[in-house]
């Protein structure tokens, strides 16, 4: 069993920055994919960014050029640097990890990001 704990959420003004962290612990797991999803009230949970153990990353079109995902495999930690934040980025952000074929996955508890206008 893998536990994921997010941190770094908060309240920022439009144009500001936040850096989210997610640390994995528990049973040893491949952590092939690590990524971030977000969900606003009444909306579907959507993929924000994900990164493989080898460093290949992918982003939602809405955050390209503003967000950067990275990971430290030695620390079992994934990060999301969020710059030029907009009110539409307001959501609960969830950390996720999955194995290569995505048959096993785990979720963090979520951290609130609020961007004021």
C-alpha positions, 0 to 999 in steps of 0.5 A: 500500500502506498500513501501520498501526502500533498503539501504547498497549496494555499491562496494566491493572487492572479499572476502568483506562484505556488509549488506543490509537493507530493511524497510517497511512502509505504510499500515499495512500488514502481511509481512509474507514473506520478502526476497531478490532477485537479477538480473544481466543484461540479466539474470532472477531475482532470489531468494537469501533468504527469511524469514517468520515472525516466522524466518524460512529461505531459501537460494539459493544454490549459497549463502548458508554459505555466506549470512544470512537473518534476520528480526526485526519485531518490525522495519518492517525491513529485513537484508541480511548480505553478506560475502565472496562476489564473482564477480558473486554476482554482481547484483541489489538486490531487497527487496520483501514482500508477504502475506502467500499465496503470493497473494499480494506482493511488491517490493523495488526499488533495490540497486546495489551491485558490487564485483570487482576482 
